[in-house]
Amino acid sequence: MSINLIRRIKMAVLAQQMRRDWDRRSRENALHYVNTQQEAWDESEFFSTGEQNVQDQILSDLERICGVRDPRSMRALEIGCGVGRMTRALASVFGEVHGVDVSKEMVQRARRYLQTTSNAHVHRNSGCDLRALKNLEFDFAFSFIVFQHVPSRDIIDNYVAEVGRRLVPGALFKFQVQGYESAELSRRRCDTWLGASVSERDAAEMAARHGFEVEHSMGSGTQYYWLWFRKK
Ligand SMILES: C[S@@+](CC[C@H](N)C(=O)[O-])C[C@H]1O[C@@H](n2cnc3c(N)ncnc32)[C@H](O)[C@@H]1O
């Protein structure tokens, strides 16, 4: 068996595990597992945390994200959209938003919450690629508190490759990964809550491999390691 095939089989096995675990978390208490700050959320309060995140991570960074373009003319991708907490707020900024999520249970809830948001679309994906999006291209891609749960660097790397294929040249992929590494984390690599860590070197290599330039980064070595990858 080739190394590539073994790698693909490992990713598929982990994707199954992620789907199972996130479906279970969603059935148990979806809003809590999306935003663990509260056990029993009031829905409007929960969605206002998504608006706040969009304010902090998107609206305050519009120049980098859009350049001279009007965000209403842009199509944005959100990886790991959960129940649509941020998707709803993203749809008030961008012309069209597509969220993908590995969990069928999360996707069902997101579709319900986004029923009246006609420019937001939610797709269930495999957990390691973007084939569910058919031939859509994007002007911006984003992911928050998702890769920090993904237990395999190969899967994160594969997402970067897939995003690279779908972004138009010059577009931005802004995403957050787990930058913190410890012996405890290495032991728990197969846990779908504590994801694989990404170092500065990993990030630089991923960007170079998949046609991006690391334009900016923040928080390396912490849980909130933010990366701004510019598609060449
Ligand atoms: C903590 S929630 C965050 C949801 C959303 N990003 C937000 O900020 O509201 C993590 C989400 O990532 C999804 N997820 C986890 N692993 C994934 C993967 N490999 N591919 C796609 N989605 C994934 C989970 O199903 C869950 O909905």
The ligand as an ORCA input file, in Angstrom:
! r2SCAN-3c Opt
* xyz 0 1
  C     -16.919     24.380     18.665
  S     -17.947     24.193     17.229
  C     -17.735     25.794     16.448
  C     -18.773     26.100     15.403
  C     -18.591     27.449     14.690
  N     -17.297     27.549     14.079
  C     -18.799     28.596     15.654
  O     -17.812     29.304     15.960
  O     -19.917     28.805     16.071
  C     -16.952     23.132     16.195
  C     -17.697     22.693     14.936
  O     -16.754     22.111     14.039
  C     -17.314     20.962     13.457
  N     -16.202     20.105     13.055
  C     -15.354     19.414     13.848
  N     -14.453     18.761     13.115
  C     -14.728     19.058     11.814
  C     -14.146     18.686     10.572
  N     -13.094     17.880     10.533
  N     -14.682     19.176      9.444
  C     -15.775     19.983      9.487
  N     -16.368     20.372     10.628
  C     -15.846     19.928     11.771
  C     -18.182     20.366     14.554
  O     -19.166     19.507     14.050
  C     -18.752     21.615     15.196
  O     -19.963     21.985     14.602
*
